Amino acid sequence: METLLIWYPKCGTCRNAKKWLDEHGIEVLTRHIVEENPTKEELKHFWELSSFPLKKFFNTSGILYRELGLKDKLKEMSEEEMLSLLSTNGMLVKRPILVQDKKVLVGFKEAEWKQFFNIAE
C-alpha cells in the first residue's frame, strides 16, 4: 500500500512530519505541493476520504491566505469555489497531506499519525 506525502520542503511542520516518518521506517512517495499542486479533482477526493470540513484544507497561517482575506471570504464560498481556489496555488493548501489508500490526514499531529499507522505509544 503506497503512501503519498504532499509537502513543502521549506515548511518546518512538513520537515518534522518527514523526519517522523523516517524515524518510524515508513516509506513514502513525496510530492512538492508548489511544484505539483493538487488538482481540483484530487483535492475533492482527499476531502471526501478525510473526515474534515473543507476549510481544514486551507493553510490559514499562510501569507497568501491573509493577503486574499480568506478568513471572511470562505464563509460565503461554495465547496466548489473553495476547491477551485485551493487548486490554483499550493501555498493555499494546508500541509503536509498524507494519503494512503482510503485514508487522508491533513497537517502533522504526532498522535493522529501514530493512530493512522497503528503505532503503539
N, C-alpha and C positions, 0 to 999 in steps of 0.2 A: 504494500500500500504506500504509494508515494505521498510525501508531504511537501507542500509548497509554502515557502516563506516569502511573502511580498514585503519588501523592506526598503528603507532608505539608509544606506551605509553610514551617512554622516549623523544620523539620529542616535543619541545615546541610548534611548529605550530599545531601539532596534538592535544595537550592538549588544546590549545586555541580554536580549532575547536569544540572539545567535550564540553568544557565549554560553548561556544556559543550555541550549540545545546541544552544543558541542560537548559540554561537561557531562551530559547525560547520554552521550553516544547516539544521539538522534540525527540521522542523516536527512537533510532537506535539500530540495532544489531551491535556489534563491532567485528572486526576480526584483530588479531595481524598479521601485514604484514610479520614479520620474521618467526613466528611460523607456519603460514599458508600462504605462499607466493601465490599470484595469479598464476594460471596456464597459460600456453601459450594461451589456448582457452579462458579463462576468460579475459586476457589482450586484446586479439583481439576483443572480444565482447565489452569491456569497450571502447576501442579506436573507434570502429565503432559507438557506441552510442554517443560518445563525438564529438565535432566539432574541436578537437585539432589535430595538427600534432603529429605523434607517438613520436617524440623527446621530446615532453612535458611530456611524461610519465617517463622520466629518472630523477632521483634525481641528478641534476647537481652539487649540493653543497656537495654531499656525498664523503667521503674518498675513497670508492671503485671505484666510477666514475673516480676520479682523478688518482688513482693507475693504473687503466686499460687503461688510456689515451683515454677515450671515446670521448672527445671533438672532436678529429680529426678522430677517427675511425668510428663514427656514419655516417659521410658524405659518407663513402664508403659502408656502410652496407645496405642490402636489408631490407624491412619491416619484412620479415620472420626471418631474422637473428636477428633483433632488438627484436622482440617478444620472440624468443628463449632465448636470453641473459637476458631479463627482468625477464623471468620466473625462472631463476636459483637462484636469490637471492633477497629477499625483500628489502635489503638495496640499490639496484639499482633503485627501483621504487619510483617515486615522491609520496609524501603522504601529507595529507590524500587523499583517494579516496572515494568519496561519490557516492553511486549507488542507484538509485530509479527507478524502472520500466524501462523506456526507456530513462533515463537521467543520465549523469555521470559528476561529477566535479572532477578536479584534483588540489590539493593544496587548501589552505584556503585564500580566499579573501572575507571579510565580505559582500561587495556589491554584489558579484556574488552569495553568499549563500542566501542573502535576496531575490534576484530575483528568485533563484531556488525554494525557499519555498513561494514565493509571500508574503513576509513580507514588509509592508509599512515602509518607512523611519521614 
